[in-house]
Amino acid sequence: MAGIADETRWLDATAQAALVESGELRPSELVAAAVERATKLNPALNAIIHEFYAEAIEGADDAPAGPFRGVPFLFKDLGAALAGQPMFMGMQFLKDLDFRSPVDTYLGSRFRDAGLVTIGKTNTPELGILPTTEPLAYGATANPWNLDHTPGGSSGGSAAAVAAGIVPVAHANDGGGSIRIPASCCGLVGLKPSRARTSQGPLAGDTMSGLVEELVVARSVRDVAGILDAVHGMGPGDPYTAPPPSRPYMDELTADHEGLRIGLASTPYIDLEPDPEVQVAARAAARMLTDLGHEVDEQTPEAPAASSGLPDPAQTFMARWYVGQTLTFQQLEMVTGRSIGADDVEPLTWEMAQRGKAVTGSEYLGAVTLHQAIGRMLGDWFDSGHDLMLTPTLAETPPRLGDFPTTGADPFEAMRRAQSMGAFTALINSTGNPAISLPLHMSDSGLPVGVQLIAPYGREDLLLRVAAQLEAAHPWSERRPDAVDAERQD
């Protein structure tokens, strides 16, 4: 079995599915190989916190005949889930109760129906709040490129497992950058789809009025496209949905090349000067796009609050997040029959939920209204002649573990730190546009640096088409981390 584990380690999900389709490998063999890798690699990473290894191997050959039949998969321990799976959301409170998902979520069912075989669930910060993965309940997840650095968050466990070669693809979600941030930190592809492209039902309609979207982190553009084809679309009772694509997303990967106009924004819409290395990455990507026949300029939308009299978008974004944590507390208290006190959660989580109680209904609706207005402003910019926007994914290279303490005299310092790190990602959750992080650059210290492409609402087709062009011209599949392997050898 060691041979299969090594031979399939760096194959993407599409290639692994092809081995099953051709009869070269059985699903149980693919899954057993992933379990073998997880057993060897995860102790150094702490990416997988719930192990379903034995049952995954046992049931793999009965996986549905979907496009990814037999491909090993991981769920993030937050959001989409299957009934009976642990659902702790990074919380000691739920861990102590051994809380389980009461239902198959619509997205969870679609992952399963696509043929993906779940071998476990991955680590996440408490309630997905931070862009690092260091919950007190489970400890820190390490970045496989350098074990002293964060894999990002909140989908950091999923990203670390994929980057290390345990599984080719894993579930992730994004309420302020939590797909794109760990994709950037770990050298992966991470697409945040358009608002309501995937369903959050039946447990939620539009979390925090549409800030959150779910999909995966992956090593290849074709995996992202194929999985989006398999899982997108409205679920029963969803309040709204994104417009359907005109053709399968996989078709975009080989679509005719056409020159697009792309605006480069190398600084964010907050008062922050990004790390020069991420600006270098974005400008290098601009040159790559120009070489591919696209036109890149630096004509970008005006900062949303500049000369408009509008409230600060960053502060109104946080108002929505505060209220989201307050609501989560209320929902968990209802379903568990237990009240949540300050000692049940991390100090930062408690502080955010308390701040949520102070946000009035009109303030919350005003924040949503402002963000919808910013979305229209961005839409007007696209309509005026630009097809895509290009930015760094993050304002810095992957920070070190421990840079986001949630305890101490001022636990909210971690959130201020998070706002800086996610300066390029969070606004796009507010507007609902699709955005993708691509692993096109490496820092001088050997850590991945992602670049972000943003499209008009509903235009994932453009993102995937251009991402495939960049991947073909500047492939990253042979760029692999070795820190976790070195740790095992030591």
C-alpha positions as CSV (number, residue, x, y, z in Angstrom):
1,M,0.0,0.0,0.0
2,A,2.9,2.4,0.5
3,G,3.4,2.4,-3.2
4,I,-0.2,3.6,-3.9
5,A,0.1,6.2,-1.1
6,D,3.2,7.6,-2.7
7,E,2.0,7.3,-6.3
8,T,-1.3,9.1,-5.6
9,R,-0.1,11.7,-3.1
10,W,0.2,14.6,-5.5
11,L,-2.5,13.6,-8.0
12,D,-5.4,16.0,-8.1
13,A,-9.0,14.8,-7.5
14,T,-9.7,14.7,-11.2
15,A,-6.7,12.4,-11.8
16,Q,-7.6,10.2,-8.8
17,A,-11.2,9.9,-10.0
18,A,-9.9,8.8,-13.4
19,L,-8.0,5.9,-11.8
20,V,-11.3,4.6,-10.4
21,E,-13.2,5.2,-13.6
22,S,-10.6,3.2,-15.6
23,G,-10.6,0.4,-13.1
24,E,-6.9,0.8,-12.3
25,L,-7.7,1.4,-8.6
26,R,-10.8,0.7,-6.4
27,P,-12.1,3.5,-4.3
28,S,-11.1,1.7,-1.1
29,E,-7.5,1.6,-2.4
30,L,-7.5,5.3,-3.0
31,V,-9.0,6.0,0.4
32,A,-6.7,3.6,2.2
33,A,-3.8,5.5,0.6
34,A,-5.1,8.8,1.9
35,V,-5.5,7.3,5.4
36,E,-2.0,6.1,5.3
37,R,-0.7,9.5,4.5
38,A,-2.9,11.1,7.1
39,T,-1.6,8.7,9.8
40,K,2.0,9.6,8.9
41,L,1.7,13.4,8.2
42,N,-1.1,14.7,10.5
43,P,0.8,14.4,13.8
44,A,3.1,17.2,12.6
45,L,0.3,19.3,11.2
46,N,-2.7,18.9,13.5
47,A,-4.9,19.5,10.4
48,I,-7.4,16.6,10.9
49,I,-9.2,16.6,14.3
50,H,-11.9,14.0,13.7
51,E,-10.8,10.7,12.1
52,F,-13.3,8.5,10.2
53,Y,-10.5,6.3,8.7
54,A,-11.8,2.8,9.2
55,E,-15.4,3.5,8.2
56,A,-14.2,5.5,5.2
57,I,-12.2,2.6,3.8
58,E,-15.0,0.1,4.6
59,G,-17.6,2.2,2.7
60,A,-15.5,3.6,-0.1
61,D,-16.4,1.0,-2.7
62,D,-20.1,1.8,-2.2
63,A,-19.5,5.5,-3.0
64,P,-22.1,7.1,-5.4
65,A,-21.2,7.0,-9.0
66,G,-20.5,10.8,-9.2
67,P,-17.7,12.5,-11.1
68,F,-15.3,12.1,-8.1
69,R,-16.2,8.6,-7.1
70,G,-13.7,7.2,-4.6
71,V,-11.7,10.4,-4.1
72,P,-10.7,11.0,-0.4
73,F,-12.1,14.2,1.1
74,L,-12.2,16.1,4.3
75,F,-15.0,18.3,5.7
76,K,-14.1,21.4,7.7
77,D,-15.5,21.3,11.2
78,L,-17.7,24.3,10.5
79,G,-20.5,24.7,8.0
80,A,-21.5,21.9,5.6
81,A,-21.7,18.4,7.2
82,L,-23.2,15.0,7.2
83,A,-25.7,13.8,9.8
84,G,-24.0,12.3,12.9
85,Q,-20.6,13.8,12.2
86,P,-19.0,15.8,15.1
87,M,-19.8,19.5,14.7
88,F,-17.6,21.3,17.3
89,M,-16.8,24.5,15.3
90,G,-13.5,25.0,17.2
91,M,-15.4,25.3,20.5
92,Q,-14.5,23.5,23.7
93,F,-18.2,24.0,24.7
94,L,-19.4,21.8,21.8
95,K,-16.5,19.4,22.2
96,D,-17.5,18.7,25.8
97,L,-21.1,18.0,24.7
98,D,-19.9,15.8,21.8
99,F,-22.3,17.7,19.6
100,R,-23.2,16.1,16.3
101,S,-24.7,17.5,13.0
102,P,-28.4,16.8,13.2
103,V,-28.8,16.6,9.4
104,D,-27.1,16.2,6.1
105,T,-26.7,19.8,4.8
106,Y,-27.5,20.3,1.2
107,L,-23.9,21.0,0.3
108,G,-22.7,18.0,2.4
109,S,-25.1,15.7,0.5
110,R,-23.8,17.1,-2.9
111,F,-20.2,16.4,-1.9
112,R,-21.2,12.9,-1.0
113,D,-23.3,12.4,-4.2
114,A,-20.3,13.6,-6.3
115,G,-18.6,10.4,-5.0
116,L,-16.2,12.1,-2.5
117,V,-15.4,9.8,0.4
118,T,-15.0,11.7,3.8
119,I,-12.0,10.4,5.9
120,G,-12.3,13.1,8.6
121,K,-12.9,16.7,9.6
122,T,-10.4,19.5,9.8
123,N,-9.4,22.0,12.4
124,T,-10.8,25.6,12.5
125,P,-10.5,28.6,14.8
126,E,-13.4,29.0,17.2
127,L,-16.5,29.8,15.1
128,G,-14.2,30.5,12.1
129,I,-13.5,34.0,13.4
130,L,-9.8,34.4,12.7
131,P,-7.5,34.1,9.6
132,T,-5.3,31.6,11.5
133,T,-6.2,28.1,12.9
134,E,-5.2,28.0,16.5
135,P,-8.3,27.1,18.6
136,L,-7.7,26.5,22.3
137,A,-9.9,23.4,22.0
138,Y,-7.6,21.7,19.5
139,G,-4.4,23.6,19.3
140,A,-2.6,25.1,16.3
141,T,-2.5,23.7,12.8
142,A,0.9,24.1,11.1
143,N,1.6,25.2,7.6
144,P,3.3,22.4,5.7
145,W,5.7,24.8,4.0
146,N,7.0,25.9,7.4
147,L,5.7,24.4,10.6
148,D,6.3,27.6,12.5
149,H,3.8,29.6,10.4
150,T,0.1,29.6,10.1
151,P,-1.8,27.8,7.3
152,G,-4.3,30.6,7.4
153,G,-7.9,30.4,8.5
154,S,-10.5,29.8,9.1
155,S,-10.2,26.8,6.7
156,G,-6.6,26.3,7.7
157,G,-7.0,22.6,8.6
158,S,-8.4,21.8,5.2
159,A,-5.7,23.8,3.4
160,A,-2.8,22.2,5.4
161,A,-4.1,18.7,4.6
162,V,-4.5,19.4,0.9
163,A,-1.1,21.2,0.7
164,A,0.6,18.3,2.5
165,G,-0.8,15.8,0.0
166,I,-3.1,14.0,2.4
167,V,-6.2,14.5,0.2
168,P,-6.4,16.4,-3.1
169,V,-9.3,18.6,-2.1
170,A,-11.2,19.6,1.0
171,H,-14.3,21.5,2.1
172,A,-13.8,25.2,3.0
173,N,-16.0,28.3,3.6
174,D,-15.4,32.0,3.4
175,G,-17.0,34.8,5.4
176,G,-14.1,37.3,5.2
177,G,-11.5,35.4,3.2
178,S,-11.5,32.0,4.9
179,I,-11.1,30.1,1.6
180,R,-8.8,32.5,-0.1
181,I,-6.6,33.3,2.9
182,P,-5.5,29.7,3.6
183,A,-5.2,29.0,-0.1
184,S,-2.7,31.9,-0.3
185,C,-0.8,30.7,2.8
186,C,-0.6,27.1,1.6
187,G,-0.1,27.5,-2.1
188,L,-3.5,26.3,-3.2
189,V,-6.4,27.3,-5.5
190,G,-9.3,28.8,-3.5
191,L,-12.5,30.1,-5.1
192,K,-15.1,32.0,-3.1
193,P,-18.1,31.7,-5.3
194,S,-20.7,34.3,-5.9
195,R,-23.2,34.9,-3.1
196,A,-25.7,32.1,-3.0
197,R,-23.9,30.0,-5.6
198,T,-23.9,27.1,-3.2
199,S,-26.6,26.3,-0.7
200,Q,-26.2,26.6,3.1
201,G,-29.5,24.8,3.8
202,P,-31.3,23.5,5.6
203,L,-29.5,24.9,8.7
204,A,-29.0,28.4,7.2
205,G,-30.3,30.6,4.4
206,D,-27.7,33.3,4.0
207,T,-25.3,33.5,7.0
208,M,-24.9,37.0,8.3
209,S,-27.1,38.2,5.4
210,G,-24.9,36.7,2.7
211,L,-21.3,37.2,3.9
212,V,-20.5,33.5,3.9
213,E,-20.1,31.2,0.9
214,E,-18.8,27.6,0.8
215,L,-16.8,25.4,-1.6
216,V,-13.3,23.8,-1.4
217,V,-9.6,24.4,-1.4
218,A,-7.7,22.4,-4.1
219,R,-4.4,22.0,-5.9
220,S,-5.7,22.5,-9.4
221,V,-8.1,24.8,-11.2
222,R,-9.9,21.8,-12.9
223,D,-10.7,20.3,-9.5
224,V,-12.4,23.6,-8.4
225,A,-14.3,23.8,-11.7
226,G,-15.4,20.2,-11.5
227,I,-16.5,20.3,-7.9
228,L,-18.4,23.6,-8.5
229,D,-20.2,21.9,-11.4
230,A,-21.2,19.1,-9.1
231,V,-22.5,21.1,-6.1
232,H,-23.7,24.5,-7.2
233,G,-27.3,25.5,-7.3
234,M,-30.3,26.3,-5.2
235,G,-31.5,24.0,-2.4
236,P,-35.1,23.7,-1.2
237,G,-36.2,26.8,0.6
238,D,-33.1,28.9,-0.1
239,P,-34.0,32.6,0.0
240,Y,-32.3,33.3,-3.4
241,T,-29.6,31.9,-5.7
242,A,-26.9,33.1,-8.1
243,P,-27.8,33.1,-11.8
244,P,-27.0,29.7,-13.4
245,P,-23.9,29.4,-15.7
246,S,-24.4,29.3,-19.4
247,R,-22.4,26.1,-19.7
248,P,-20.5,23.7,-17.4
249,Y,-17.6,25.4,-15.5
250,M,-15.3,22.6,-16.8
251,D,-15.9,23.9,-20.3
252,E,-14.3,27.2,-19.3
253,L,-10.9,25.6,-18.9
254,T,-10.5,25.0,-22.6
255,A,-12.6,28.0,-23.8
256,D,-11.2,30.2,-26.6
257,H,-8.7,32.7,-25.4
258,E,-10.0,36.2,-25.4
259,G,-8.3,39.4,-24.2
260,L,-9.9,40.9,-21.1
261,R,-9.4,44.2,-19.4
262,I,-8.1,43.8,-15.9
263,G,-7.6,46.5,-13.2
264,L,-4.7,46.1,-10.8
265,A,-5.3,47.3,-7.2
266,S,-2.0,46.8,-5.3
267,T,-3.2,48.6,-2.1
268,P,-6.5,47.9,-0.2
269,Y,-9.4,50.2,0.6
270,I,-8.2,50.7,4.2
271,D,-5.4,52.8,5.5
272,L,-2.7,50.1,5.2
273,E,0.5,49.7,3.3
274,P,0.9,46.0,2.3
275,D,4.1,44.0,2.5
276,P,6.2,44.8,-0.5
277,E,6.4,41.0,-1.3
278,V,2.7,40.7,-1.9
279,Q,2.7,43.8,-4.2
280,V,5.6,42.2,-6.1
281,A,3.4,39.1,-6.5
282,A,0.5,41.1,-7.8
283,R,2.6,43.0,-10.3
284,A,4.3,39.8,-11.5
285,A,0.8,38.4,-12.1
286,A,-0.1,41.5,-14.1
287,R,2.8,40.8,-16.4
288,M,1.8,37.2,-16.8
289,L,-1.7,38.3,-17.7
290,T,-0.3,40.8,-20.2
291,D,1.8,38.1,-21.8
292,L,-1.4,36.0,-22.2
293,G,-3.0,38.8,-24.2
294,H,-5.0,40.6,-21.5
295,E,-4.9,44.4,-20.9
296,V,-3.9,45.4,-17.4
297,D,-4.2,48.9,-16.1
298,E,-4.4,50.5,-12.7
299,Q,-7.8,52.2,-13.1
300,T,-9.6,50.8,-10.1
301,P,-12.8,51.8,-8.2
302,E,-12.7,54.7,-5.9
303,A,-12.5,53.8,-2.2
304,P,-16.1,53.2,-1.0
305,A,-16.0,55.8,1.7
306,A,-13.9,58.4,-0.1
307,S,-15.8,61.7,-0.8
308,S,-19.1,59.9,-0.4
309,G,-20.0,60.4,3.2
310,L,-20.6,56.7,3.7
311,P,-19.8,54.9,6.9
312,D,-16.5,53.0,7.2
313,P,-17.0,49.7,5.3
314,A,-14.5,47.9,7.7
315,Q,-16.5,48.9,10.8
316,T,-19.9,48.0,9.3
317,F,-18.4,44.7,8.2
318,M,-17.5,44.0,11.8
319,A,-20.9,45.0,13.0
320,R,-22.3,42.2,10.9
321,W,-19.7,39.8,12.3
322,Y,-20.5,40.8,15.9
323,V,-24.2,40.1,15.4
324,G,-23.4,36.8,13.7
325,Q,-21.6,35.6,16.8
326,T,-24.4,36.7,19.0
327,L,-26.9,34.8,16.9
328,T,-24.7,31.7,16.9
329,F,-24.7,31.8,20.7
330,Q,-28.5,32.0,20.8
331,Q,-28.8,29.1,18.3
332,L,-26.4,26.9,20.1
333,E,-28.1,27.6,23.4
334,M,-31.4,26.6,21.9
335,V,-30.3,23.3,20.3
336,T,-28.1,22.2,23.3
337,G,-30.3,23.4,26.1
338,R,-27.2,25.0,27.7
339,S,-26.4,28.6,28.3
340,I,-23.0,29.9,27.1
341,G,-20.9,31.9,29.6
342,A,-17.6,33.7,29.3
343,D,-15.7,30.6,30.5
344,D,-17.2,28.4,27.8
345,V,-15.5,30.2,24.9
346,E,-12.3,32.0,24.0
347,P,-12.1,35.7,25.3
348,L,-12.2,37.1,21.8
349,T,-15.3,35.1,20.9
350,W,-17.1,36.3,24.0
351,E,-16.1,39.9,23.4
352,M,-17.5,39.7,19.8
353,A,-20.8,38.2,20.9
354,Q,-21.2,40.9,23.6
355,R,-20.5,43.6,21.1
356,G,-23.1,42.1,18.8
357,K,-25.7,42.6,21.5
358,A,-25.0,46.4,21.4
359,V,-25.6,46.6,17.6
360,T,-29.2,47.9,17.0
361,G,-31.4,46.5,14.3
362,S,-31.2,49.7,12.3
363,E,-27.4,49.7,12.6
364,Y,-27.3,46.1,11.3
365,L,-29.6,46.7,8.4
366,G,-27.7,49.9,7.7
367,A,-24.5,47.9,7.4
368,V,-26.1,45.5,5.0
369,T,-27.5,48.4,2.9
370,L,-24.1,50.0,2.8
371,H,-22.5,46.9,1.6
372,Q,-25.1,46.4,-1.1
373,A,-24.4,49.9,-2.2
374,I,-20.7,49.2,-2.4
375,G,-21.5,46.1,-4.5
376,R,-23.4,48.3,-6.9
377,M,-20.4,50.7,-7.1
378,L,-18.2,47.8,-7.9
379,G,-20.7,46.5,-10.4
380,D,-20.7,50.0,-12.1
381,W,-16.9,49.8,-12.4
382,F,-17.1,46.4,-14.1
383,D,-19.9,47.7,-16.4
384,S,-17.7,50.7,-17.4
385,G,-15.2,48.5,-19.2
386,H,-13.3,46.2,-16.9
387,D,-13.7,42.4,-16.8
388,L,-11.7,41.5,-13.7
389,M,-9.8,43.1,-10.8
390,L,-6.4,41.8,-9.7
391,T,-5.1,42.2,-6.2
392,P,-2.7,40.5,-3.8
393,T,-4.8,37.9,-1.8
394,L,-3.3,39.0,1.5
395,A,-1.6,42.1,2.7
396,E,1.3,40.1,4.0
397,T,3.1,36.8,3.7
398,P,1.9,34.0,6.0
399,P,2.4,35.1,9.7
400,R,4.0,33.0,12.4
401,L,1.8,30.9,14.7
402,G,1.1,32.8,17.9
403,D,0.7,36.2,16.2
404,F,-3.1,36.2,16.9
405,P,-3.5,35.7,20.7
406,T,-7.2,35.5,21.7
407,T,-6.4,35.8,25.4
408,G,-4.6,38.3,27.5
409,A,-5.3,41.9,28.5
410,D,-6.7,42.8,25.1
411,P,-8.0,39.7,23.2
412,F,-9.5,42.0,20.5
413,E,-6.0,42.8,19.3
414,A,-6.2,39.5,17.4
415,M,-9.2,40.8,15.5
416,R,-7.5,44.1,14.6
417,R,-4.5,42.0,13.4
418,A,-7.0,39.9,11.3
419,Q,-8.5,43.0,9.7
420,S,-5.1,44.0,8.4
421,M,-4.2,40.5,7.1
422,G,-7.6,40.2,5.3
423,A,-7.6,43.7,3.9
424,F,-8.0,42.5,0.3
425,T,-10.5,39.7,0.9
426,A,-13.3,40.9,3.3
427,L,-14.7,43.6,1.1
428,I,-15.6,41.0,-1.5
429,N,-17.7,39.1,1.0
430,S,-19.6,42.3,1.6
431,T,-20.2,42.8,-2.1
432,G,-20.9,39.1,-2.9
433,N,-18.6,38.9,-6.0
434,P,-16.8,35.7,-6.8
435,A,-13.0,35.8,-6.2
436,I,-10.2,33.3,-6.6
437,S,-6.7,33.0,-5.1
438,L,-4.0,31.5,-7.2
439,P,-0.6,30.3,-6.0
440,L,1.5,32.2,-8.5
441,H,4.3,33.4,-6.3
442,M,6.8,32.3,-3.5
443,S,8.3,34.7,-1.0
444,D,12.0,35.1,-0.5
445,S,11.6,33.0,2.7
446,G,10.0,30.1,0.7
447,L,6.4,30.7,1.7
448,P,3.5,30.8,-0.8
449,V,2.0,34.1,-1.8
450,G,-1.4,34.1,-3.6
451,V,-2.9,36.6,-6.0
452,Q,-6.6,37.3,-6.2
453,L,-8.8,37.8,-9.2
454,I,-12.3,39.3,-8.7
455,A,-15.1,39.1,-11.2
456,P,-18.5,40.6,-11.6
457,Y,-21.3,38.9,-9.7
458,G,-22.2,35.5,-11.2
459,R,-19.1,35.4,-13.4
460,E,-17.1,32.5,-12.0
461,D,-16.7,31.4,-15.7
462,L,-14.3,34.3,-16.3
463,L,-12.3,33.5,-13.1
464,L,-11.9,29.9,-14.0
465,R,-11.1,30.6,-17.7
466,V,-8.3,33.0,-16.8
467,A,-7.1,30.9,-13.9
468,A,-6.7,27.9,-16.2
469,Q,-4.7,30.1,-18.6
470,L,-2.4,31.2,-15.8
471,E,-2.0,27.6,-14.5
472,A,-1.1,26.3,-18.0
473,A,1.5,29.1,-18.6
474,H,2.9,29.2,-15.1
475,P,2.2,25.7,-13.6
476,W,2.5,25.3,-9.8
477,S,1.8,21.5,-9.5
478,E,5.5,20.6,-9.1
479,R,5.9,23.1,-6.3
480,R,5.5,21.1,-3.1
481,P,6.1,21.7,0.6
482,D,8.7,19.6,2.4
483,A,8.6,20.9,5.9
484,V,6.2,18.2,7.2
485,D,8.3,15.4,5.6
486,A,11.4,16.8,7.1
487,E,9.7,16.8,10.5
488,R,8.8,13.1,10.1
489,Q,12.4,12.2,9.2
490,D,13.7,14.1,12.3
